[in-house]
Amino acid sequence: MTHRMSEDGATLTVAFTGQINFSANIEFRDLLAEIVEKRPQRVVFDLSDLAAVDSVGLGLLYIANEEVAAMGAKLILAHPRDRVARLLELTESAQIFEILH
């Protein structure tokens, strides 16, 4: 997993590439700590270049959603494609996340 972070006013966008999986656990948690420290009002995870998410990665997204909500902000998953979009659909994640297609 690699990521690129950008800020535009109250919105923090994180664009991911690669995979969010077990091996990305520590890096993802470090990223989440950095996001919480910045305290944006809105966090957008741009998933358009993300190839895959496994069950651990899905759990990390749920943790991110909880932590972002705990600071009074909103997490949006943007532009999931292919396998990632299918995983979010199969797990009915739209009930938890706002997903922009």
N, CA, C and O atoms as a Tinker XYZ file with bonds, in Angstrom:
   404  protein
     1  N      0.836000   -1.171000    0.000000    73     2
     2  CA     0.000000    0.000000    0.000000    64     1     3
     3  C      0.884000    1.238000    0.000000    63     2     4     5
     4  O      1.823000    1.351000    0.788000    81     3
     5  N      0.571000    2.146000   -0.882000    73     3     6
     6  CA     1.169000    3.471000   -0.841000    64     5     7
     7  C      0.026000    4.471000   -0.830000    63     6     8     9
     8  O     -1.098000    4.160000   -1.222000    81     7
     9  N      0.331000    5.664000   -0.380000    73     7    10
    10  CA    -0.717000    6.684000   -0.328000    64     9    11
    11  C     -0.119000    8.067000   -0.553000    63    10    12    13
    12  O      1.072000    8.303000   -0.355000    81    11
    13  N     -0.988000    8.955000   -0.970000    73    11    14
    14  CA    -0.633000   10.364000   -1.157000    64    13    15
    15  C     -1.719000   11.173000   -0.470000    63    14    16    17
    16  O     -2.905000   10.953000   -0.719000    81    15
    17  N     -1.336000   12.099000    0.383000    73    15    18
    18  CA    -2.282000   12.894000    1.155000    64    17    19
    19  C     -2.274000   14.332000    0.654000    63    18    20    21
    20  O     -1.222000   14.896000    0.355000    81    19
    21  N     -3.478000   14.919000    0.569000    73    19    22
    22  CA    -3.585000   16.331000    0.194000    64    21    23
    23  C     -4.715000   16.965000    0.994000    63    22    24    25
    24  O     -5.668000   16.294000    1.388000    81    23
    25  N     -4.592000   18.254000    1.225000    73    23    26
    26  CA    -5.606000   18.990000    1.975000    64    25    27
    27  C     -6.163000   20.111000    1.121000    63    26    28    29
    28  O     -5.430000   20.793000    0.405000    81    27
    29  N     -7.470000   20.290000    1.209000    73    27    30
    30  CA    -8.162000   21.373000    0.523000    64    29    31
    31  C     -9.195000   21.922000    1.494000    63    30    32    33
    32  O    -10.303000   21.397000    1.596000    81    31
    33  N     -8.830000   22.970000    2.201000    73    31    34
    34  CA    -9.728000   23.515000    3.213000    64    33    35
    35  C     -9.931000   22.512000    4.334000    63    34    36    37
    36  O     -8.970000   22.038000    4.940000    81    35
    37  N    -11.197000   22.190000    4.604000    73    35    38
    38  CA   -11.536000   21.275000    5.689000    64    37    39
    39  C    -11.531000   19.814000    5.258000    63    38    40    41
    40  O    -11.861000   18.933000    6.052000    81    39
    41  N    -11.158000   19.547000    4.002000    73    39    42
    42  CA   -11.167000   18.179000    3.478000    64    41    43
    43  C     -9.750000   17.648000    3.322000    63    42    44    45
    44  O     -8.888000   18.291000    2.723000    81    43
    45  N     -9.530000   16.471000    3.868000    73    43    46
    46  CA    -8.261000   15.769000    3.723000    64    45    47
    47  C     -8.516000   14.573000    2.811000    63    46    48    49
    48  O     -9.380000   13.744000    3.097000    81    47
    49  N     -7.774000   14.485000    1.726000    73    47    50
    50  CA    -7.930000   13.380000    0.785000    64    49    51
    51  C     -6.693000   12.497000    0.834000    63    50    52    53
    52  O     -5.561000   12.979000    0.806000    81    51
    53  N     -6.936000   11.197000    0.908000    73    51    54
    54  CA    -5.852000   10.223000    0.871000    64    53    55
    55  C     -6.099000    9.326000   -0.337000    63    54    56    57
    56  O     -7.099000    8.610000   -0.392000    81    55
    57  N     -5.187000    9.368000   -1.300000    73    55    58
    58  CA    -5.284000    8.531000   -2.498000    64    57    59
    59  C     -4.399000    7.303000   -2.296000    63    58    60    61
    60  O     -3.198000    7.424000   -2.057000    81    59
    61  N     -5.003000    6.130000   -2.394000    73    59    62
    62  CA    -4.301000    4.869000   -2.163000    64    61    63
    63  C     -3.951000    4.178000   -3.473000    63    62    64    65
    64  O     -4.681000    4.285000   -4.458000    81    63
    65  N     -2.833000    3.473000   -3.473000    73    63    66
    66  CA    -2.485000    2.558000   -4.559000    64    65    67
    67  C     -2.034000    1.246000   -3.926000    63    66    68    69
    68  O     -1.653000    1.203000   -2.756000    81    67
    69  N     -2.084000    0.188000   -4.713000    73    67    70
    70  CA    -1.675000   -1.115000   -4.205000    64    69    71
    71  C     -2.816000   -1.828000   -3.526000    63    70    72    73
    72  O     -3.919000   -1.911000   -4.066000    81    71
    73  N     -2.549000   -2.351000   -2.321000    73    71    74
    74  CA    -3.538000   -3.123000   -1.586000    64    73    75
    75  C     -3.564000   -2.697000   -0.130000    63    74    76    77
    76  O     -2.528000   -2.384000    0.458000    81    75
    77  N     -4.752000   -2.690000    0.443000    73    75    78
    78  CA    -4.877000   -2.525000    1.892000    64    77    79
    79  C     -5.135000   -3.931000    2.419000    63    78    80    81
    80  O     -6.218000   -4.490000    2.245000    81    79
    81  N     -4.118000   -4.487000    3.067000    73    79    82
    82  CA    -4.207000   -5.857000    3.546000    64    81    83
    83  C     -3.400000   -5.999000    4.834000    63    82    84    85
    84  O     -2.943000   -5.012000    5.410000    81    83
    85  N     -3.236000   -7.241000    5.272000    73    83    86
    86  CA    -2.540000   -7.494000    6.527000    64    85    87
    87  C     -1.165000   -6.839000    6.565000    63    86    88    89
    88  O     -0.779000   -6.272000    7.588000    81    87
    89  N     -0.435000   -6.908000    5.484000    73    87    90
    90  CA     0.925000   -6.355000    5.488000    64    89    91
    91  C      0.939000   -4.831000    5.568000    63    90    92    93
    92  O      1.976000   -4.241000    5.872000    81    91
    93  N     -0.193000   -4.189000    5.299000    73    91    94
    94  CA    -0.286000   -2.726000    5.376000    64    93    95
    95  C     -0.800000   -2.250000    6.733000    63    94    96    97
    96  O     -0.995000   -1.051000    6.934000    81    95
    97  N     -1.018000   -3.169000    7.655000    73    95    98
    98  CA    -1.643000   -2.858000    8.938000    64    97    99
    99  C     -0.951000   -1.717000    9.688000    63    98   100   101
   100  O     -1.602000   -0.740000   10.061000    81    99
   101  N      0.332000   -1.829000    9.907000    73    99   102
   102  CA     1.053000   -0.817000   10.691000    64   101   103
   103  C      1.082000    0.516000    9.953000    63   102   104   105
   104  O      0.836000    1.564000   10.550000    81   103
   105  N      1.378000    0.480000    8.665000    73   103   106
   106  CA     1.413000    1.716000    7.874000    64   105   107
   107  C      0.044000    2.407000    7.875000    63   106   108   109
   108  O     -0.035000    3.631000    7.984000    81   107
   109  N     -1.027000    1.627000    7.755000    73   107   110
   110  CA    -2.367000    2.204000    7.746000    64   109   111
   111  C     -2.683000    2.840000    9.097000    63   110   112   113
   112  O     -3.242000    3.935000    9.152000    81   111
   113  N     -2.330000    2.164000   10.179000    73   111   114
   114  CA    -2.592000    2.720000   11.518000    64   113   115
   115  C     -1.782000    4.000000   11.756000    63   114   116   117
   116  O     -2.274000    4.931000   12.392000    81   115
   117  N     -0.555000    4.050000   11.252000    73   115   118
   118  CA     0.241000    5.280000   11.343000    64   117   119
   119  C     -0.423000    6.407000   10.557000    63   118   120   121
   120  O     -0.478000    7.548000   11.018000    81   119
   121  N     -0.923000    6.080000    9.375000    73   119   122
   122  CA    -1.643000    7.061000    8.565000    64   121   123
   123  C     -2.871000    7.557000    9.305000    63   122   124   125
   124  O     -3.149000    8.756000    9.316000    81   123
   125  N     -3.600000    6.655000    9.916000    73   123   126
   126  CA    -4.802000    7.033000   10.654000    64   125   127
   127  C     -4.462000    7.969000   11.814000    63   126   128   129
   128  O     -5.196000    8.924000   12.069000    81   127
   129  N     -3.371000    7.710000   12.512000    73   127   130
   130  CA    -2.942000    8.597000   13.599000    64   129   131
   131  C     -2.628000    9.991000   13.064000    63   130   132   133
   132  O     -2.950000   10.992000   13.705000    81   131
   133  N     -2.009000   10.056000   11.905000    73   131   134
   134  CA    -1.704000   11.349000   11.280000    64   133   135
   135  C     -2.991000   12.087000   10.900000    63   134   136   137
   136  O     -3.088000   13.301000   11.075000    81   135
   137  N     -3.960000   11.363000   10.388000    73   135   138
   138  CA    -5.248000   11.970000   10.027000    64   137   139
   139  C     -5.925000   12.536000   11.265000    63   138   140   141
   140  O     -6.401000   13.672000   11.251000    81   139
   141  N     -5.970000   11.753000   12.335000    73   139   142
   142  CA    -6.614000   12.202000   13.574000    64   141   143
   143  C     -5.906000   13.436000   14.122000    63   142   144   145
   144  O     -6.557000   14.346000   14.635000    81   143
   145  N     -4.591000   13.473000   14.019000    73   143   146
   146  CA    -3.823000   14.629000   14.493000    64   145   147
   147  C     -4.187000   15.902000   13.721000    63   146   148   149
   148  O     -4.218000   16.989000   14.299000    81   147
   149  N     -4.458000   15.772000   12.439000    73   147   150
   150  CA    -4.808000   16.930000   11.607000    64   149   151
   151  C     -6.236000   17.419000   11.850000    63   150   152   153
   152  O     -6.541000   18.586000   11.608000    81   151
   153  N     -7.104000   16.537000   12.325000    73   151   154
   154  CA    -8.494000   16.854000   12.681000    64   153   155
   155  C     -9.284000   17.545000   11.560000    63   154   156   157
   156  O     -9.862000   18.608000   11.787000    81   155
   157  N     -9.317000   16.969000   10.376000    73   155   158
   158  CA   -10.126000   17.565000    9.304000    64   157   159
   159  C    -11.615000   17.351000    9.580000    63   158   160   161
   160  O    -11.986000   16.508000   10.396000    81   159
   161  N    -12.452000   18.108000    8.904000    73   159   162
   162  CA   -13.900000   17.927000    9.040000    64   161   163
   163  C    -14.401000   16.805000    8.144000    63   162   164   165
   164  O    -15.439000   16.198000    8.408000    81   163
   165  N    -13.658000   16.542000    7.095000    73   163   166
   166  CA   -14.059000   15.521000    6.124000    64   165   167
   167  C    -12.804000   14.804000    5.633000    63   166   168   169
   168  O    -11.791000   15.435000    5.332000    81   167
   169  N    -12.888000   13.481000    5.558000    73   167   170
   170  CA   -11.781000   12.666000    5.072000    64   169   171
   171  C    -12.287000   11.869000    3.875000    63   170   172   173
   172  O    -13.298000   11.171000    3.964000    81   171
   173  N    -11.583000   11.977000    2.768000    73   171   174
   174  CA   -11.935000   11.225000    1.565000    64   173   175
   175  C    -10.813000   10.235000    1.287000    63   174   176   177
   176  O     -9.657000   10.620000    1.114000    81   175
   177  N    -11.169000    8.951000    1.245000    73   175   178
   178  CA   -10.228000    7.925000    0.820000    64   177   179
   179  C    -10.497000    7.678000   -0.657000    63   178   180   181
   180  O    -11.523000    7.102000   -1.017000    81   179
   181  N     -9.576000    8.113000   -1.513000    73   179   182
   182  CA    -9.692000    7.896000   -2.952000    64   181   183
   183  C     -9.171000    6.491000   -3.253000    63   182   184   185
   184  O     -7.975000    6.220000   -3.152000    81   183
   185  N    -10.099000    5.606000   -3.624000    73   183   186
   186  CA    -9.762000    4.206000   -3.850000    64   185   187
   187  C     -9.625000    3.863000   -5.329000    63   186   188   189
   188  O     -9.535000    2.688000   -5.685000    81   187
   189  N     -9.608000    4.868000   -6.187000    73   187   190
   190  CA    -9.634000    4.622000   -7.632000    64   189   191
   191  C     -8.427000    3.834000   -8.139000    63   190   192   193
   192  O     -8.541000    3.141000   -9.149000    81   191
   193  N     -7.290000    3.918000   -7.480000    73   191   194
   194  CA    -6.098000    3.175000   -7.902000    64   193   195
   195  C     -5.753000    2.033000   -6.955000    63   194   196   197
   196  O     -4.656000    1.477000   -7.014000    81   195
   197  N     -6.695000    1.685000   -6.084000    73   195   198
   198  CA    -6.477000    0.588000   -5.146000    64   197   199
   199  C     -6.851000   -0.723000   -5.822000    63   198   200   201
   200  O     -7.963000   -0.867000   -6.330000    81   199
   201  N     -5.931000   -1.674000   -5.832000    73   199   202
   202  CA    -6.153000   -2.943000   -6.535000    64   201   203
   203  C     -6.986000   -3.926000   -5.729000    63   202   204   205
   204  O     -7.795000   -4.660000   -6.297000    81   203
   205  N     -6.801000   -3.953000   -4.401000    73   203   206
   206  CA    -7.496000   -4.957000   -3.598000    64   205   207
   207  C     -7.527000   -4.560000   -2.130000    63   206   208   209
   208  O     -6.703000   -3.783000   -1.647000    81   207
   209  N     -8.516000   -5.126000   -1.439000    73   207   210
   210  CA    -8.650000   -5.001000    0.011000    64   209   211
   211  C     -8.996000   -6.400000    0.516000    63   210   212   213
   212  O     -9.921000   -7.029000    0.003000    81   211
   213  N     -8.262000   -6.894000    1.518000    73   211   214
   214  CA    -8.626000   -8.185000    2.094000    64   213   215
   215  C     -9.442000   -7.955000    3.362000    63   214   216   217
   216  O     -9.807000   -6.819000    3.664000    81   215
   217  N     -9.729000   -9.021000    4.104000    73   215   218
   218  CA   -10.576000   -8.883000    5.292000    64   217   219
   219  C     -9.934000   -7.991000    6.348000    63   218   220   221
   220  O    -10.631000   -7.238000    7.028000    81   219
   221  N     -8.619000   -8.066000    6.490000    73   219   222
   222  CA    -7.930000   -7.178000    7.437000    64   221   223
   223  C     -8.045000   -5.735000    6.958000    63   222   224   225
   224  O     -8.296000   -4.834000    7.758000    81   223
   225  N     -7.865000   -5.513000    5.667000    73   223   226
   226  CA    -8.002000   -4.172000    5.106000    64   225   227
   227  C     -9.391000   -3.608000    5.310000    63   226   228   229
   228  O     -9.547000   -2.427000    5.623000    81   227
   229  N    -10.409000   -4.451000    5.135000    73   227   230
   230  CA   -11.782000   -4.003000    5.375000    64   229   231
   231  C    -11.951000   -3.609000    6.837000    63   230   232   233
   232  O    -12.590000   -2.604000    7.148000    81   231
   233  N    -11.378000   -4.406000    7.728000    73   231   234
   234  CA   -11.415000   -4.060000    9.149000    64   233   235
   235  C    -10.728000   -2.735000    9.432000    63   234   236   237
   236  O    -11.198000   -1.955000   10.260000    81   235
   237  N     -9.622000   -2.476000    8.752000    73   235   238
   238  CA    -8.923000   -1.199000    8.924000    64   237   239
   239  C     -9.782000   -0.031000    8.449000    63   238   240   241
   240  O     -9.775000    1.036000    9.063000    81   239
   241  N    -10.519000   -0.228000    7.363000    73   239   242
   242  CA   -11.432000    0.828000    6.897000    64   241   243
   243  C    -12.526000    1.088000    7.928000    63   242   244   245
   244  O    -12.904000    2.237000    8.153000    81   243
   245  N    -13.035000    0.029000    8.556000    73   243   246
   246  CA   -14.051000    0.193000    9.599000    64   245   247
   247  C    -13.470000    0.937000   10.804000    63   246   248   249
   248  O    -14.130000    1.805000   11.374000    81   247
   249  N    -12.241000    0.601000   11.189000    73   247   250
   250  CA   -11.583000    1.307000   12.290000    64   249   251
   251  C    -11.408000    2.779000   11.937000    63   250   252   253
   252  O    -11.659000    3.652000   12.768000    81   251
   253  N    -10.982000    3.056000   10.717000    73   251   254
   254  CA   -10.820000    4.446000   10.276000    64   253   255
   255  C    -12.144000    5.186000   10.366000    63   254   256   257
   256  O    -12.189000    6.332000   10.814000    81   255
   257  N    -13.216000    4.540000    9.944000    73   255   258
   258  CA   -14.532000    5.169000   10.000000    64   257   259
   259  C    -14.906000    5.523000   11.436000    63   258   260   261
   260  O    -15.412000    6.614000   11.697000    81   259
   261  N    -14.658000    4.605000   12.365000    73   259   262
   262  CA   -14.967000    4.851000   13.776000    64   261   263
   263  C    -14.126000    5.988000   14.343000    63   262   264   265
   264  O    -14.646000    6.847000   15.055000    81   263
   265  N    -12.841000    6.001000   14.037000    73   263   266
   266  CA   -11.962000    7.038000   14.586000    64   265   267
   267  C    -12.263000    8.409000   13.994000    63   266   268   269
   268  O    -12.222000    9.416000   14.702000    81   267
   269  N    -12.560000    8.450000   12.718000    73   267   270
   270  CA   -12.913000    9.722000   12.079000    64   269   271
   271  C    -14.235000   10.234000   12.652000    63   270   272   273
   272  O    -14.369000   11.426000   12.930000    81   271
   273  N    -15.205000    9.347000   12.830000    73   271   274
   274  CA   -16.493000    9.743000   13.413000    64   273   275
   275  C    -16.312000   10.223000   14.853000    63   274   276   277
   276  O    -16.984000   11.163000   15.277000    81   275
   277  N    -15.413000    9.589000   15.607000    73   275   278
   278  CA   -15.179000    9.972000   16.999000    64   277   279
   279  C    -14.643000   11.390000   17.126000    63   278   280   281
   280  O    -14.829000   12.030000   18.161000    81   279
   281  N    -13.981000   11.889000   16.088000    73   279   282
   282  CA   -13.493000   13.269000   16.145000    64   281   283
   283  C    -14.478000   14.233000   15.497000    63   282   284   285
   284  O    -14.164000   15.406000   15.292000    81   283
   285  N    -15.678000   13.734000   15.175000    73   283   286
   286  CA   -16.728000   14.595000   14.636000    64   285   287
   287  C    -16.636000   14.852000   13.150000    63   286   288   289
   288  O    -17.259000   15.784000   12.641000    81   287
   289  N    -15.872000   14.044000   12.452000    73   287   290
   290  CA   -15.702000   14.216000   11.006000    64   289   291
   291  C    -16.410000   13.088000   10.263000    63   290   292   293
   292  O    -16.988000   12.186000   10.869000    81   291
   293  N    -16.352000   13.163000    8.951000    73   291   294
   294  CA   -17.005000   12.172000    8.100000    64   293   295
   295  C    -15.975000   11.540000    7.178000    63   294   296   297
   296  O    -15.120000   12.229000    6.620000    81   295
   297  N    -16.063000   10.208000    7.021000    73   295   298
   298  CA   -15.188000    9.480000    6.106000    64   297   299
   299  C    -15.986000    9.081000    4.877000    63   298   300   301
   300  O    -17.082000    8.532000    4.988000    81   299
   301  N    -15.434000    9.357000    3.716000    73   299   302
   302  CA   -16.061000    9.006000    2.442000    64   301   303
   303  C    -15.092000    8.123000    1.663000    63   302   304   305
   304  O    -13.909000    8.443000    1.542000    81   303
   305  N    -15.600000    7.013000    1.138000    73   303   306
   306  CA   -14.815000    6.147000    0.260000    64   305   307
   307  C    -15.173000    6.524000   -1.164000    63   306   308   309
   308  O    -16.329000    6.405000   -1.571000    81   307
   309  N    -14.190000    6.977000   -1.922000    73   307   310
   310  CA   -14.461000    7.506000   -3.262000    64   309   311
   311  C    -13.893000    6.610000   -4.356000    63   310   312   313
   312  O    -12.748000    6.165000   -4.283000    81   311
   313  N    -14.699000    6.358000   -5.351000    73   311   314
   314  CA   -14.310000    5.721000   -6.614000    64   313   315
   315  C    -13.689000    4.335000   -6.493000    63   314   316   317
   316  O    -12.685000    4.053000   -7.147000    81   315
   317  N    -14.279000    3.451000   -5.654000    73   315   318
   318  CA   -13.747000    2.090000   -5.631000    64   317   319
   319  C    -13.997000    1.420000   -6.981000    63   318   320   321
   320  O    -15.021000    1.655000   -7.621000    81   319
   321  N    -13.062000    0.594000   -7.400000    73   319   322
   322  CA   -13.195000   -0.082000   -8.697000    64   321   323
   323  C    -13.036000   -1.590000   -8.534000    63   322   324   325
   324  O    -12.458000   -2.073000   -7.561000    81   323
   325  N    -13.551000   -2.299000   -9.489000    73   323   326
   326  CA   -13.330000   -3.722000   -9.668000    64   325   327
   327  C    -13.491000   -4.515000   -8.369000    63   326   328   329
   328  O    -14.567000   -4.526000   -7.770000    81   327
   329  N    -12.411000   -5.178000   -7.940000    73   327   330
   330  CA   -12.477000   -6.059000   -6.768000    64   329   331
   331  C    -12.837000   -5.302000   -5.496000    63   330   332   333
   332  O    -13.552000   -5.829000   -4.643000    81   331
   333  N    -12.357000   -4.092000   -5.364000    73   331   334
   334  CA   -12.653000   -3.309000   -4.161000    64   333   335
   335  C    -14.137000   -2.953000   -4.126000    63   334   336   337
   336  O    -14.783000   -3.087000   -3.087000    81   335
   337  N    -14.673000   -2.505000   -5.243000    73   335   338
   338  CA   -16.100000   -2.172000   -5.316000    64   337   339
   339  C    -16.949000   -3.403000   -5.028000    63   338   340   341
   340  O    -17.957000   -3.319000   -4.326000    81   339
   341  N    -16.543000   -4.540000   -5.569000    73   339   342
   342  CA   -17.290000   -5.787000   -5.358000    64   341   343
   343  C    -17.263000   -6.192000   -3.887000    63   342   344   345
   344  O    -18.289000   -6.607000   -3.349000    81   343
   345  N    -16.118000   -6.080000   -3.231000    73   343   346
   346  CA   -16.024000   -6.407000   -1.806000    64   345   347
   347  C    -16.945000   -5.511000   -0.987000    63   346   348   349
   348  O    -17.658000   -5.995000   -0.108000    81   347
   349  N    -16.938000   -4.219000   -1.267000    73   347   350
   350  CA   -17.802000   -3.296000   -0.531000    64   349   351
   351  C    -19.273000   -3.632000   -0.753000    63   350   352   353
   352  O    -20.093000   -3.504000    0.156000    81   351
   353  N    -19.596000   -4.061000   -1.967000    73   351   354
   354  CA   -20.975000   -4.447000   -2.275000    64   353   355
   355  C    -21.363000   -5.728000   -1.530000    63   354   356   357
   356  O    -22.425000   -5.788000   -0.911000    81   355
   357  N    -20.515000   -6.739000   -1.588000    73   355   358
   358  CA   -20.810000   -8.026000   -0.952000    64   357   359
   359  C    -20.939000   -7.920000    0.559000    63   358   360   361
   360  O    -21.720000   -8.649000    1.170000    81   359
   361  N    -20.186000   -7.024000    1.157000    73   359   362
   362  CA   -20.212000   -6.859000    2.613000    64   361   363
   363  C    -21.221000   -5.806000    3.060000    63   362   364   365
   364  O    -21.295000   -5.462000    4.239000    81   363
   365  N    -21.994000   -5.300000    2.102000    73   363   366
   366  CA   -23.015000   -4.280000    2.380000    64   365   367
   367  C    -22.431000   -3.093000    3.143000    63   366   368   369
   368  O    -23.064000   -2.543000    4.044000    81   367
   369  N    -21.229000   -2.717000    2.771000    73   367   370
   370  CA   -20.525000   -1.628000    3.444000    64   369   371
   371  C    -21.172000   -0.269000    3.229000    63   370   372   373
   372  O    -20.884000    0.669000    3.972000    81   371
   373  N    -22.037000   -0.141000    2.233000    73   371   374
   374  CA   -22.734000    1.131000    2.009000    64   373   375
   375  C    -23.647000    1.472000    3.181000    63   374   376   377
   376  O    -24.062000    2.621000    3.331000    81   375
   377  N    -23.959000    0.482000    4.011000    73   375   378
   378  CA   -24.744000    0.756000    5.213000    64   377   379
   379  C    -23.901000    1.451000    6.275000    63   378   380   381
   380  O    -24.436000    2.091000    7.180000    81   379
   381  N    -22.596000    1.327000    6.164000    73   379   382
   382  CA   -21.668000    1.916000    7.135000    64   381   383
   383  C    -20.992000    3.161000    6.578000    63   382   384   385
   384  O    -20.909000    4.185000    7.255000    81   383
   385  N    -20.512000    3.070000    5.345000    73   383   386
   386  CA   -19.743000    4.143000    4.721000    64   385   387
   387  C    -20.580000    4.915000    3.717000    63   386   388   389
   388  O    -21.531000    4.386000    3.140000    81   387
   389  N    -20.211000    6.175000    3.516000    73   387   390
   390  CA   -20.685000    6.885000    2.335000    64   389   391
   391  C    -19.712000    6.517000    1.221000    63   390   392   393
   392  O    -18.503000    6.705000    1.354000    81   391
   393  N    -20.249000    5.992000    0.124000    73   391   394
   394  CA   -19.412000    5.553000   -0.989000    64   393   395
   395  C    -19.795000    6.345000   -2.226000    63   394   396   397
   396  O    -20.948000    6.328000   -2.656000    81   395
   397  N    -18.817000    7.038000   -2.794000    73   395   398
   398  CA   -19.021000    7.779000   -4.039000    64   397   399
   399  C    -18.473000    6.948000   -5.185000    63   398   400   401
   400  O    -17.299000    6.578000   -5.188000    81   399
   401  N    -19.326000    6.654000   -6.158000    73   399   402
   402  CA   -18.895000    5.837000   -7.310000    64   401   403
   403  C    -18.522000    6.695000   -8.478000    63   402   404
   404  O    -18.137000    6.177000   -9.527000    81   403
